[in-house]
Amino acid sequence: MPLKRSNARQPRASDFTPDELKSLDAWIETQPAPRPTRREAILRLVKQALAGAQPKQKPSKRAASKARDMARQELDRLGDVSLPAEERERRKRRLTKGPSEFRDMRADLPKPKD
């Protein structure tokens, strides 16, 4: 449960610029009836902003594996069949892993053991 600070002052309409109030009122007009008050509109907009600001979850190992498999299948479909199988596999591996010069920069990959 969030803590309430007793000395915290609630925002008032006078805290906003006239342009901000115009934008807020325009947003309120787009809402279905019964339209929210300014206070309710501010609360809704803050909740929407906070919901969008949540950090994205790291994909599961299963989802990452499935994505890799799908990428490999697509590369097989688009691959140059005139190349030897070994060269096709090398190119596919390079595309799915990424160029070595960029692999060191990726934060989502484990660091190589020295």
A tleap script that builds the chain and sets N, CA, C and O, in Angstrom:
source leaprc.protein.ff14SB
mol = sequence {
  NMET PRO LEU LYS ARG SER ASN ALA ARG GLN
  PRO ARG ALA SER ASP PHE THR PRO ASP GLU
  LEU LYS SER LEU ASP ALA TRP ILE GLU THR
  GLN PRO ALA PRO ARG PRO THR ARG ARG GLU
  ALA ILE LEU ARG LEU VAL LYS GLN ALA LEU
  ALA GLY ALA GLN PRO LYS GLN LYS PRO SER
  LYS ARG ALA ALA SER LYS ALA ARG ASP MET
  ALA ARG GLN GLU LEU ASP ARG LEU GLY ASP
  VAL SER LEU PRO ALA GLU GLU ARG GLU ARG
  ARG LYS ARG ARG LEU THR LYS GLY PRO SER
  GLU PHE ARG ASP MET ARG ALA ASP LEU PRO
  LYS PRO LYS CASP
}
set mol.1.N position { 0.846 -1.179 0.000 }
set mol.1.CA position { 0.000 0.000 0.000 }
set mol.1.C position { 0.887 1.237 0.000 }
set mol.1.O position { 1.799 1.337 0.821 }
set mol.2.N position { 0.637 2.184 -0.909 }
set mol.2.CA position { 1.484 3.366 -0.971 }
set mol.2.C position { 1.324 4.233 0.273 }
set mol.2.O position { 0.249 4.332 0.864 }
set mol.3.N position { 2.416 4.844 0.636 }
set mol.3.CA position { 2.394 5.732 1.785 }
set mol.3.C position { 1.905 7.098 1.354 }
set mol.3.O position { 2.252 7.572 0.272 }
set mol.4.N position { 1.109 7.730 2.183 }
set mol.4.CA position { 0.648 9.081 1.916 }
set mol.4.C position { 1.416 10.029 2.815 }
set mol.4.O position { 1.485 9.848 4.030 }
set mol.5.N position { 1.973 11.012 2.206 }
set mol.5.CA position { 2.648 12.033 3.004 }
set mol.5.C position { 1.616 13.092 3.371 }
set mol.5.O position { 0.963 13.664 2.497 }
set mol.6.N position { 1.477 13.341 4.629 }
set mol.6.CA position { 0.454 14.284 5.064 }
set mol.6.C position { 0.771 15.712 4.640 }
set mol.6.O position { -0.134 16.533 4.491 }
set mol.7.N position { 2.056 16.009 4.446 }
set mol.7.CA position { 2.416 17.366 4.061 }
set mol.7.C position { 2.510 17.539 2.547 }
set mol.7.O position { 2.837 18.627 2.072 }
set mol.8.N position { 2.227 16.483 1.784 }
set mol.8.CA position { 2.283 16.577 0.327 }
set mol.8.C position { 1.069 17.330 -0.183 }
set mol.8.O position { -0.060 17.050 0.223 }
set mol.9.N position { 1.297 18.272 -1.061 }
set mol.9.CA position { 0.229 19.079 -1.625 }
set mol.9.C position { -0.240 18.451 -2.930 }
set mol.9.O position { 0.572 18.071 -3.774 }
set mol.10.N position { -1.536 18.346 -3.088 }
set mol.10.CA position { -2.108 17.807 -4.310 }
set mol.10.C position { -1.985 18.842 -5.427 }
set mol.10.O position { -2.103 20.040 -5.170 }
set mol.11.N position { -1.748 18.393 -6.676 }
set mol.11.CA position { -1.669 19.363 -7.775 }
set mol.11.C position { -3.001 20.087 -7.959 }
set mol.11.O position { -4.068 19.500 -7.781 }
set mol.12.N position { -2.926 21.322 -8.304 }
set mol.12.CA position { -4.105 22.146 -8.548 }
set mol.12.C position { -4.076 22.621 -10.001 }
set mol.12.O position { -3.032 22.586 -10.653 }
set mol.13.N position { -5.212 23.056 -10.492 }
set mol.13.CA position { -5.294 23.553 -11.868 }
set mol.13.C position { -4.337 24.716 -12.083 }
set mol.13.O position { -3.849 24.921 -13.195 }
set mol.14.N position { -4.065 25.481 -11.023 }
set mol.14.CA position { -3.158 26.626 -11.161 }
set mol.14.C position { -1.710 26.189 -11.369 }
set mol.14.O position { -0.865 27.007 -11.735 }
set mol.15.N position { -1.412 24.896 -11.138 }
set mol.15.CA position { -0.054 24.387 -11.358 }
set mol.15.C position { 0.238 24.155 -12.842 }
set mol.15.O position { 1.395 23.985 -13.225 }
set mol.16.N position { -0.795 24.147 -13.672 }
set mol.16.CA position { -0.644 23.877 -15.088 }
set mol.16.C position { -0.667 25.158 -15.892 }
set mol.16.O position { -1.295 26.141 -15.499 }
set mol.17.N position { 0.027 25.140 -17.029 }
set mol.17.CA position { 0.000 26.298 -17.924 }
set mol.17.C position { -1.334 26.292 -18.667 }
set mol.17.O position { -1.997 25.258 -18.736 }
set mol.18.N position { -1.731 27.432 -19.221 }
set mol.18.CA position { -2.975 27.459 -19.998 }
set mol.18.C position { -2.965 26.454 -21.161 }
set mol.18.O position { -3.994 25.848 -21.457 }
set mol.19.N position { -1.810 26.273 -21.824 }
set mol.19.CA position { -1.732 25.309 -22.929 }
set mol.19.C position { -1.928 23.881 -22.426 }
set mol.19.O position { -2.587 23.074 -23.082 }
set mol.20.N position { -1.357 23.573 -21.265 }
set mol.20.CA position { -1.538 22.240 -20.697 }
set mol.20.C position { -2.995 21.994 -20.337 }
set mol.20.O position { -3.514 20.899 -20.556 }
set mol.21.N position { -3.655 23.000 -19.789 }
set mol.21.CA position { -5.071 22.853 -19.452 }
set mol.21.C position { -5.923 22.684 -20.712 }
set mol.21.O position { -6.887 21.918 -20.715 }
set mol.22.N position { -5.562 23.407 -21.792 }
set mol.22.CA position { -6.289 23.250 -23.052 }
set mol.22.C position { -6.139 21.824 -23.572 }
set mol.22.O position { -7.107 21.209 -24.017 }
set mol.23.N position { -4.925 21.313 -23.510 }
set mol.23.CA position { -4.683 19.939 -23.971 }
set mol.23.C position { -5.443 18.937 -23.115 }
set mol.23.O position { -6.015 17.976 -23.629 }
set mol.24.N position { -5.445 19.166 -21.813 }
set mol.24.CA position { -6.162 18.279 -20.908 }
set mol.24.C position { -7.660 18.327 -21.197 }
set mol.24.O position { -8.314 17.287 -21.269 }
set mol.25.N position { -8.197 19.518 -21.362 }
set mol.25.CA position { -9.630 19.659 -21.659 }
set mol.25.C position { -9.976 19.016 -23.008 }
set mol.25.O position { -11.043 18.419 -23.154 }
set mol.26.N position { -9.074 19.137 -23.994 }
set mol.26.CA position { -9.312 18.513 -25.300 }
set mol.26.C position { -9.326 16.993 -25.156 }
set mol.26.O position { -10.135 16.316 -25.792 }
set mol.27.N position { -8.432 16.453 -24.322 }
set mol.27.CA position { -8.414 15.004 -24.093 }
set mol.27.C position { -9.709 14.564 -23.413 }
set mol.27.O position { -10.282 13.532 -23.759 }
set mol.28.N position { -10.162 15.354 -22.446 }
set mol.28.CA position { -11.408 15.035 -21.732 }
set mol.28.C position { -12.576 14.980 -22.720 }
set mol.28.O position { -13.455 14.127 -22.598 }
set mol.29.N position { -12.585 15.888 -23.694 }
set mol.29.CA position { -13.679 15.937 -24.682 }
set mol.29.C position { -13.704 14.679 -25.549 }
set mol.29.O position { -14.753 14.323 -26.086 }
set mol.30.N position { -12.558 14.000 -25.691 }
set mol.30.CA position { -12.531 12.786 -26.517 }
set mol.30.C position { -13.021 11.561 -25.762 }
set mol.30.O position { -13.221 10.506 -26.362 }
set mol.31.N position { -13.215 11.685 -24.467 }
set mol.31.CA position { -13.614 10.544 -23.639 }
set mol.31.C position { -15.120 10.334 -23.714 }
set mol.31.O position { -15.876 11.295 -23.858 }
set mol.32.N position { -15.562 9.076 -23.616 }
set mol.32.CA position { -17.001 8.806 -23.670 }
set mol.32.C position { -17.704 9.323 -22.416 }
set mol.32.O position { -17.085 9.510 -21.369 }
set mol.33.N position { -18.991 9.546 -22.546 }
set mol.33.CA position { -19.784 10.020 -21.413 }
set mol.33.C position { -19.923 8.896 -20.397 }
set mol.33.O position { -20.015 7.739 -20.807 }
set mol.34.N position { -19.944 9.156 -19.153 }
set mol.34.CA position { -19.743 10.450 -18.506 }
set mol.34.C position { -18.260 10.814 -18.521 }
set mol.34.O position { -17.402 10.017 -18.141 }
set mol.35.N position { -17.986 12.026 -18.965 }
set mol.35.CA position { -16.601 12.483 -19.091 }
set mol.35.C position { -15.986 12.692 -17.711 }
set mol.35.O position { -16.673 13.085 -16.769 }
set mol.36.N position { -14.684 12.426 -17.602 }
set mol.36.CA position { -14.031 12.596 -16.306 }
set mol.36.C position { -13.827 14.071 -15.968 }
set mol.36.O position { -13.774 14.924 -16.853 }
set mol.37.N position { -13.716 14.347 -14.697 }
set mol.37.CA position { -13.343 15.687 -14.268 }
set mol.37.C position { -11.860 15.861 -14.564 }
set mol.37.O position { -11.187 14.901 -14.940 }
set mol.38.N position { -11.353 17.060 -14.400 }
set mol.38.CA position { -9.918 17.281 -14.620 }
set mol.38.C position { -9.097 16.392 -13.691 }
set mol.38.O position { -8.103 15.794 -14.104 }
set mol.39.N position { -9.520 16.315 -12.445 }
set mol.39.CA position { -8.784 15.499 -11.471 }
set mol.39.C position { -8.759 14.035 -11.903 }
set mol.39.O position { -7.705 13.398 -11.885 }
set mol.40.N position { -9.924 13.499 -12.293 }
set mol.40.CA position { -10.008 12.113 -12.746 }
set mol.40.C position { -9.189 11.906 -14.025 }
set mol.40.O position { -8.540 10.874 -14.195 }
set mol.41.N position { -9.227 12.899 -14.921 }
set mol.41.CA position { -8.478 12.806 -16.172 }
set mol.41.C position { -6.969 12.741 -15.893 }
set mol.41.O position { -6.252 11.952 -16.507 }
set mol.42.N position { -6.511 13.559 -14.983 }
set mol.42.CA position { -5.085 13.549 -14.630 }
set mol.42.C position { -4.701 12.195 -14.050 }
set mol.42.O position { -3.659 11.641 -14.398 }
set mol.43.N position { -5.540 11.660 -13.165 }
set mol.43.CA position { -5.255 10.344 -12.579 }
set mol.43.C position { -5.200 9.261 -13.655 }
set mol.43.O position { -4.306 8.416 -13.634 }
set mol.44.N position { -6.152 9.278 -14.599 }
set mol.44.CA position { -6.158 8.283 -15.673 }
set mol.44.C position { -4.899 8.387 -16.526 }
set mol.44.O position { -4.275 7.378 -16.856 }
set mol.45.N position { -4.534 9.617 -16.877 }
set mol.45.CA position { -3.363 9.809 -17.730 }
set mol.45.C position { -2.078 9.384 -17.029 }
set mol.45.O position { -1.180 8.821 -17.656 }
set mol.46.N position { -1.992 9.653 -15.742 }
set mol.46.CA position { -0.807 9.224 -14.988 }
set mol.46.C position { -0.746 7.700 -14.934 }
set mol.46.O position { 0.323 7.117 -15.109 }
set mol.47.N position { -1.886 7.052 -14.693 }
set mol.47.CA position { -1.918 5.581 -14.662 }
set mol.47.C position { -1.518 4.997 -16.012 }
set mol.47.O position { -0.769 4.021 -16.069 }
set mol.48.N position { -2.011 5.587 -17.099 }
set mol.48.CA position { -1.653 5.117 -18.439 }
set mol.48.C position { -0.156 5.281 -18.683 }
set mol.48.O position { 0.491 4.382 -19.220 }
set mol.49.N position { 0.388 6.418 -18.292 }
set mol.49.CA position { 1.814 6.664 -18.491 }
set mol.49.C position { 2.648 5.684 -17.682 }
set mol.49.O position { 3.650 5.164 -18.175 }
set mol.50.N position { 2.244 5.430 -16.447 }
set mol.50.CA position { 2.996 4.493 -15.612 }
set mol.50.C position { 2.889 3.067 -16.126 }
set mol.50.O position { 3.852 2.305 -16.039 }
set mol.51.N position { 1.737 2.697 -16.655 }
set mol.51.CA position { 1.572 1.344 -17.204 }
set mol.51.C position { 2.473 1.153 -18.411 }
set mol.51.O position { 3.024 0.070 -18.608 }
set mol.52.N position { 2.629 2.195 -19.221 }
set mol.52.CA position { 3.494 2.113 -20.394 }
set mol.52.C position { 4.961 2.188 -20.045 }
set mol.52.O position { 5.808 1.835 -20.865 }
set mol.53.N position { 5.283 2.640 -18.846 }
set mol.53.CA position { 6.672 2.818 -18.450 }
set mol.53.C position { 7.245 1.597 -17.747 }
set mol.53.O position { 8.399 1.615 -17.321 }
set mol.54.N position { 6.452 0.536 -17.621 }
set mol.54.CA position { 6.933 -0.654 -16.939 }
set mol.54.C position { 8.035 -1.301 -17.771 }
set mol.54.O position { 7.932 -1.355 -18.997 }
set mol.55.N position { 9.075 -1.787 -17.129 }
set mol.55.CA position { 10.143 -2.431 -17.895 }
set mol.55.C position { 9.639 -3.704 -18.561 }
set mol.55.O position { 8.836 -4.449 -18.000 }
set mol.56.N position { 10.125 -3.926 -19.748 }
set mol.56.CA position { 9.717 -5.125 -20.479 }
set mol.56.C position { 10.398 -6.338 -19.867 }
set mol.56.O position { 11.552 -6.285 -19.442 }
set mol.57.N position { 9.653 -7.422 -19.838 }
set mol.57.CA position { 10.208 -8.652 -19.302 }
set mol.57.C position { 11.150 -9.269 -20.319 }
set mol.57.O position { 10.922 -9.193 -21.526 }
set mol.58.N position { 12.197 -9.872 -19.820 }
set mol.58.CA position { 13.132 -10.575 -20.682 }
set mol.58.C position { 12.411 -11.815 -21.221 }
set mol.58.O position { 11.742 -12.524 -20.470 }
set mol.59.N position { 12.553 -12.073 -22.531 }
set mol.59.CA position { 11.867 -13.240 -23.078 }
set mol.59.C position { 12.375 -14.526 -22.421 }
set mol.59.O position { 13.544 -14.629 -22.049 }
set mol.60.N position { 11.492 -15.483 -22.289 }
set mol.60.CA position { 11.878 -16.755 -21.685 }
set mol.60.C position { 12.838 -17.487 -22.612 }
set mol.60.O position { 12.919 -17.185 -23.803 }
set mol.61.N position { 13.564 -18.449 -22.057 }
set mol.61.CA position { 14.495 -19.233 -22.873 }
set mol.61.C position { 13.733 -19.992 -23.953 }
set mol.61.O position { 14.224 -20.172 -25.068 }
set mol.62.N position { 12.531 -20.432 -23.608 }
set mol.62.CA position { 11.714 -21.170 -24.572 }
set mol.62.C position { 11.319 -20.256 -25.741 }
set mol.62.O position { 11.388 -20.663 -26.901 }
set mol.63.N position { 10.906 -19.021 -25.429 }
set mol.63.CA position { 10.518 -18.084 -26.481 }
set mol.63.C position { 11.726 -17.716 -27.343 }
set mol.63.O position { 11.604 -17.611 -28.563 }
set mol.64.N position { 12.886 -17.522 -26.721 }
set mol.64.CA position { 14.095 -17.197 -27.470 }
set mol.64.C position { 14.481 -18.351 -28.388 }
set mol.64.O position { 14.888 -18.137 -29.530 }
set mol.65.N position { 14.351 -19.568 -27.885 }
set mol.65.CA position { 14.679 -20.747 -28.681 }
set mol.65.C position { 13.733 -20.869 -29.880 }
set mol.65.O position { 14.156 -21.188 -30.991 }
set mol.66.N position { 12.461 -20.610 -29.634 }
set mol.66.CA position { 11.478 -20.684 -30.711 }
set mol.66.C position { 11.769 -19.624 -31.773 }
set mol.66.O position { 11.653 -19.893 -32.969 }
set mol.67.N position { 12.143 -18.427 -31.340 }
set mol.67.CA position { 12.462 -17.352 -32.281 }
set mol.67.C position { 13.686 -17.722 -33.119 }
set mol.67.O position { 13.721 -17.470 -34.323 }
set mol.68.N position { 14.693 -18.322 -32.471 }
set mol.68.CA position { 15.888 -18.763 -33.198 }
set mol.68.C position { 15.533 -19.818 -34.249 }
set mol.68.O position { 16.009 -19.765 -35.382 }
set mol.69.N position { 14.693 -20.774 -33.856 }
set mol.69.CA position { 14.278 -21.822 -34.790 }
set mol.69.C position { 13.514 -21.236 -35.972 }
set mol.69.O position { 13.726 -21.638 -37.116 }
set mol.70.N position { 12.637 -20.297 -35.695 }
set mol.70.CA position { 11.873 -19.672 -36.775 }
set mol.70.C position { 12.804 -18.905 -37.712 }
set mol.70.O position { 12.631 -18.945 -38.931 }
set mol.71.N position { 13.784 -18.212 -37.150 }
set mol.71.CA position { 14.742 -17.475 -37.977 }
set mol.71.C position { 15.540 -18.438 -38.850 }
set mol.71.O position { 15.761 -18.166 -40.030 }
set mol.72.N position { 15.968 -19.549 -38.285 }
set mol.72.CA position { 16.732 -20.539 -39.061 }
set mol.72.C position { 15.895 -21.116 -40.198 }
set mol.72.O position { 16.389 -21.301 -41.311 }
set mol.73.N position { 14.626 -21.399 -39.913 }
set mol.73.CA position { 13.755 -21.936 -40.958 }
set mol.73.C position { 13.587 -20.936 -42.100 }
set mol.73.O position { 13.616 -21.306 -43.273 }
set mol.74.N position { 13.413 -19.676 -41.742 }
set mol.74.CA position { 13.244 -18.646 -42.769 }
set mol.74.C position { 14.526 -18.478 -43.573 }
set mol.74.O position { 14.480 -18.299 -44.790 }
set mol.75.N position { 15.673 -18.534 -42.896 }
set mol.75.CA position { 16.948 -18.430 -43.611 }
set mol.75.C position { 17.149 -19.621 -44.543 }
set mol.75.O position { 17.699 -19.469 -45.634 }
set mol.76.N position { 16.704 -20.811 -44.119 }
set mol.76.CA position { 16.777 -21.985 -44.995 }
set mol.76.C position { 15.922 -21.768 -46.240 }
set mol.76.O position { 16.319 -22.116 -47.352 }
set mol.77.N position { 14.759 -21.194 -46.035 }
set mol.77.CA position { 13.835 -20.961 -47.151 }
set mol.77.C position { 14.402 -19.949 -48.142 }
set mol.77.O position { 14.253 -20.104 -49.354 }
set mol.78.N position { 15.062 -18.899 -47.609 }
set mol.78.CA position { 15.576 -17.825 -48.456 }
set mol.78.C position { 17.011 -18.065 -48.932 }
set mol.78.O position { 17.513 -17.331 -49.783 }
set mol.79.N position { 17.663 -19.077 -48.392 }
set mol.79.CA position { 19.080 -19.304 -48.669 }
set mol.79.C position { 19.390 -19.617 -50.117 }
set mol.79.O position { 18.540 -20.077 -50.879 }
set mol.80.N position { 20.640 -19.352 -50.471 }
set mol.80.CA position { 21.144 -19.614 -51.810 }
set mol.80.C position { 21.506 -21.094 -51.909 }
set mol.80.O position { 22.508 -21.520 -51.336 }
set mol.81.N position { 20.711 -21.876 -52.621 }
set mol.81.CA position { 20.933 -23.313 -52.703 }
set mol.81.C position { 22.137 -23.662 -53.553 }
set mol.81.O position { 22.581 -24.811 -53.540 }
set mol.82.N position { 22.684 -22.699 -54.299 }
set mol.82.CA position { 23.860 -22.979 -55.116 }
set mol.82.C position { 25.137 -23.046 -54.274 }
set mol.82.O position { 26.168 -23.529 -54.741 }
set mol.83.N position { 25.064 -22.561 -53.035 }
set mol.83.CA position { 26.238 -22.601 -52.151 }
set mol.83.C position { 26.360 -23.974 -51.510 }
set mol.83.O position { 25.362 -24.673 -51.333 }
set mol.84.N position { 27.591 -24.364 -51.158 }
set mol.84.CA position { 27.747 -25.613 -50.419 }
set mol.84.C position { 27.042 -25.529 -49.065 }
set mol.84.O position { 26.898 -24.445 -48.499 }
set mol.85.N position { 26.605 -26.679 -48.553 }
set mol.85.CA position { 25.856 -26.721 -47.293 }
set mol.85.C position { 26.657 -26.104 -46.152 }
set mol.85.O position { 26.087 -25.421 -45.301 }
set mol.86.N position { 27.970 -26.333 -46.119 }
set mol.86.CA position { 28.808 -25.787 -45.052 }
set mol.86.C position { 28.804 -24.253 -45.066 }
set mol.86.O position { 28.743 -23.620 -44.012 }
set mol.87.N position { 28.868 -23.667 -46.249 }
set mol.87.CA position { 28.858 -22.202 -46.372 }
set mol.87.C position { 27.488 -21.645 -45.982 }
set mol.87.O position { 27.405 -20.600 -45.335 }
set mol.88.N position { 26.411 -22.340 -46.374 }
set mol.88.CA position { 25.072 -21.896 -45.980 }
set mol.88.C position { 24.935 -21.911 -44.463 }
set mol.88.O position { 24.389 -20.970 -43.886 }
set mol.89.N position { 25.422 -22.965 -43.807 }
set mol.89.CA position { 25.358 -23.053 -42.347 }
set mol.89.C position { 26.181 -21.947 -41.683 }
set mol.89.O position { 25.753 -21.378 -40.679 }
set mol.90.N position { 27.350 -21.641 -42.233 }
set mol.90.CA position { 28.195 -20.578 -41.677 }
set mol.90.C position { 27.473 -19.236 -41.761 }
set mol.90.O position { 27.465 -18.464 -40.801 }
set mol.91.N position { 26.869 -18.967 -42.911 }
set mol.91.CA position { 26.148 -17.704 -43.085 }
set mol.91.C position { 24.924 -17.628 -42.170 }
set mol.91.O position { 24.635 -16.587 -41.581 }
set mol.92.N position { 24.217 -18.746 -42.064 }
set mol.92.CA position { 23.034 -18.782 -41.202 }
set mol.92.C position { 23.435 -18.529 -39.751 }
set mol.92.O position { 22.772 -17.774 -39.041 }
set mol.93.N position { 24.520 -19.163 -39.314 }
set mol.93.CA position { 25.006 -18.982 -37.938 }
set mol.93.C position { 25.393 -17.523 -37.699 }
set mol.93.O position { 25.098 -16.960 -36.645 }
set mol.94.N position { 26.060 -16.913 -38.690 }
set mol.94.CA position { 26.469 -15.506 -38.558 }
set mol.94.C position { 25.243 -14.587 -38.462 }
set mol.94.O position { 25.245 -13.624 -37.695 }
set mol.95.N position { 24.210 -14.886 -39.237 }
set mol.95.CA position { 23.001 -14.063 -39.197 }
set mol.95.C position { 22.234 -14.236 -37.885 }
set mol.95.O position { 21.721 -13.260 -37.337 }
set mol.96.N position { 22.151 -15.462 -37.381 }
set mol.96.CA position { 21.371 -15.667 -36.158 }
set mol.96.C position { 22.127 -15.235 -34.915 }
set mol.96.O position { 21.505 -14.810 -33.942 }
set mol.97.N position { 23.434 -15.330 -34.918 }
set mol.97.CA position { 24.216 -14.890 -33.753 }
set mol.97.C position { 24.561 -13.413 -33.835 }
set mol.97.O position { 24.739 -12.759 -32.807 }
set mol.98.N position { 24.657 -12.887 -35.037 }
set mol.98.CA position { 25.067 -11.504 -35.217 }
set mol.98.C position { 26.566 -11.436 -35.437 }
set mol.98.O position { 27.294 -12.350 -35.050 }
set mol.99.N position { 27.035 -10.356 -36.057 }
set mol.99.CA position { 28.463 -10.204 -36.304 }
set mol.99.C position { 29.248 -10.166 -34.993 }
set mol.99.O position { 28.785 -9.607 -33.999 }
set mol.100.N position { 30.427 -10.761 -35.002 }
set mol.100.CA position { 31.221 -10.849 -33.769 }
set mol.100.C position { 31.553 -9.477 -33.205 }
set mol.100.O position { 31.637 -9.315 -31.988 }
set mol.101.N position { 31.741 -8.488 -34.067 }
set mol.101.CA position { 32.076 -7.148 -33.566 }
set mol.101.C position { 30.932 -6.533 -32.761 }
set mol.101.O position { 31.165 -5.632 -31.955 }
set mol.102.N position { 29.700 -7.004 -32.965 }
set mol.102.CA position { 28.561 -6.486 -32.208 }
set mol.102.C position { 28.198 -7.370 -31.026 }
set mol.102.O position { 27.579 -6.899 -30.072 }
set mol.103.N position { 28.572 -8.643 -31.072 }
set mol.103.CA position { 28.219 -9.558 -29.985 }
set mol.103.C position { 28.769 -9.094 -28.646 }
set mol.103.O position { 28.124 -9.276 -27.613 }
set mol.104.N position { 29.963 -8.493 -28.654 }
set mol.104.CA position { 30.565 -8.019 -27.407 }
set mol.104.C position { 29.755 -6.893 -26.787 }
set mol.104.O position { 29.798 -6.692 -25.573 }
set mol.105.N position { 29.020 -6.158 -27.609 }
set mol.105.CA position { 28.261 -5.005 -27.120 }
set mol.105.C position { 26.896 -5.401 -26.577 }
set mol.105.O position { 26.290 -4.620 -25.844 }
set mol.106.N position { 26.393 -6.581 -26.908 }
set mol.106.CA position { 25.042 -6.974 -26.524 }
set mol.106.C position { 24.968 -7.297 -25.043 }
set mol.106.O position { 25.733 -8.113 -24.529 }
set mol.107.N position { 24.044 -6.651 -24.374 }
set mol.107.CA position { 23.870 -6.851 -22.933 }
set mol.107.C position { 23.051 -8.098 -22.635 }
set mol.107.O position { 23.095 -8.607 -21.515 }
set mol.108.N position { 22.298 -8.605 -23.625 }
set mol.108.CA position { 21.431 -9.752 -23.368 }
set mol.108.C position { 22.163 -11.094 -23.494 }
set mol.108.O position { 21.596 -12.142 -23.185 }
set mol.109.N position { 23.408 -11.060 -23.942 }
set mol.109.CA position { 24.178 -12.290 -24.068 }
set mol.109.C position { 25.148 -12.433 -22.895 }
set mol.109.O position { 25.665 -11.434 -22.397 }
set mol.110.N position { 25.395 -13.658 -22.453 }
set mol.110.CA position { 26.371 -13.831 -21.376 }
set mol.110.C position { 27.770 -13.477 -21.877 }
set mol.110.O position { 28.086 -13.674 -23.050 }
set mol.111.N position { 28.591 -12.960 -20.991 }
set mol.111.CA position { 29.958 -12.590 -21.339 }
set mol.111.C position { 30.786 -13.855 -21.542 }
set mol.111.O position { 30.623 -14.825 -20.802 }
set mol.112.N position { 31.685 -13.854 -22.552 }
set mol.112.CA position { 32.513 -15.038 -22.747 }
set mol.112.C position { 33.464 -15.241 -21.587 }
set mol.112.O position { 33.956 -14.282 -20.991 }
set mol.113.N position { 33.718 -16.509 -21.271 }
set mol.113.CA position { 34.638 -16.824 -20.180 }
set mol.113.C position { 36.062 -16.727 -20.698 }
set mol.113.O position { 36.385 -17.250 -21.765 }
set mol.114.N position { 36.903 -16.058 -19.941 }
set mol.114.CA position { 38.312 -15.890 -20.351 }
set mol.114.C position { 39.149 -17.082 -20.042 }
set mol.114.O position { 40.346 -17.086 -20.327 }
savepdb mol mol.pdb
quit
